[in-house]
């Protein structure tokens, strides 16, 4: 098959090889492995680093089966900004101009959603040629922006975003099928677009391949952590977060858990890895405590060593529909590493935790997170069961090979 994939904002084969591969790279590699040809359309501006891969349209041949096409746009520095809106509009306009010059069509296409604008353009163009097109939904735009707004102004935000609701509805409705990371996301997408239930709609979790680290790299990482003061002496009381520090997360429960631990003479240690727009806010909030470490971004060997030196993984997502109806990749990463999950999420993640005993869910009370962490510290048998279950459920339900082999089979059938 000739397969087109449109995914903007993700790492590609052009970027730093240490970056975590996401849907675009994982699906491309899996298709190529099965003998298919892939054209990956993506933005020339790279969302993660806020840098331009190119200032103009480029076709880059990675190998005989993979070509990457870079769509130019102005770029932006703030994730929530008017300039980002303009960037996405320009990206969609340039995509339309490029498609108008295109003289070949694929056998099947997978279109990442969001952004709404580029998804709308690509789906509309492919529909003209009756090409099977899958909308792969990762976030519930534009509803997400309404949810993240303060309650008093949500009606106003919804009013201004009305055009986006219209085009998102049309885009999803016009697709041949929907794929997403959870059943709840599929349901929400159907509700948004008033689309009928289809047997073609499928769930494919956002899992990633597990890299094999050499003994040398793991030893190097172990020595690096020891220099940072992280070893197996305090393993039982150590909790880890690895991710982008942005508005998706609420770290106030972590603050209150540390406060309560001090009053009860319990010692917790938090290793908060990563960077992001909320980094300064978070480091300022936590600077009164000992036992908090901000090591920045870490590579795979350091992640594996840190996981072996930690009790559980923190996933302090805000309890909004975009995350409640989802199984975020941070959850799957924790399972792959054999780390029990500690989160405030209800919905899909809570159901997963309750069904398979792979972690704990804390509530909105200030003491809830402290009680969850203290339970994991004190109850060795319960912790061990959760860790074993995490590995087991990842292998059975979320392993990369199973998920992406199924995705390729699905596209072949389509």
ZIZI-V604925 format. One record per backbone hydrogen bond with DSSP energy under -1.0 kcal/mol. NH is the residue of the N-H (numbers start at 1). CO is the residue of the C=O. Records with the same first field share a line. If there is no record, write none. Layout:
NH->CO, CO
This chain:
3->37
4->108
5->39
6->110
7->41
15->12
19->16
26->22
27->23
28->24
29->25
30->26
31->27
32->28
33->29
34->30
35->32
36->31
37->1
38->65
39->3
40->67
41->5
42->69
44->71
46->51
50->46
53->44
58->70
60->68
62->66
63->66
67->38
68->60
69->40
70->58
71->42
85->81
86->82
87->83
88->84
89->85
90->86
91->87
92->88
93->89
94->90
95->91
96->92
97->93
98->94
99->95
100->96
102->99
107->2
108->2
109->132
110->4
111->134
112->6
113->136
119->115
120->116
121->117
122->118
123->119
124->120
125->121
126->122
127->123
130->127
131->126
134->109
135->177
136->111
137->179
138->113
141->139
144->140
146->142
147->143
148->144
149->146
153->150
154->151
157->153
158->154
159->155
160->156
161->157
162->159
165->161
166->162
167->163
168->164
169->165
170->166
171->167
172->168
173->169
174->170
176->133
177->133
179->135
180->202
186->182
187->183
188->184
189->185
190->186
191->187
192->188
193->189
194->190
195->190
201->198
202->178
204->180
207->205
218->214
219->215
220->216
221->217
222->218
223->219
224->220
225->221
226->222
227->223
228->224
229->226
230->225
237->234
238->235
239->269
240->312
241->271
243->273
245->275
246->244
249->246
250->316
255->251
256->252
257->253
258->254
259->255
260->256
261->257
262->258
263->259
264->260
265->262
266->261
269->237
270->291
271->239
272->293
273->241
278->245
279->276
282->278
283->279
284->280
285->281
286->282
289->286
293->270
303->299
304->300
305->301
306->302
307->303
308->304
310->307
311->238
313->340
314->240
315->342
317->315
318->248
320->318
323->320
324->320
325->321
326->323
331->328
332->328
333->329
334->330
335->331
336->332
337->333
338->335
339->334
341->358
342->313
343->360
348->324
351->347
352->348
353->349
354->350
355->351
356->352
357->353
360->341
362->343
368->365
371->367
372->368
373->369
374->370
375->371
376->372
377->373
378->374
379->375
380->378
383->379
384->380
385->381
386->382
387->383
388->384
389->385
390->386
391->387
392->388
393->389
394->390
395->391
396->392
397->393
398->394
403->399
404->400
405->401
406->402
407->403
408->404
409->405
410->406
411->407
412->408
413->409
414->410
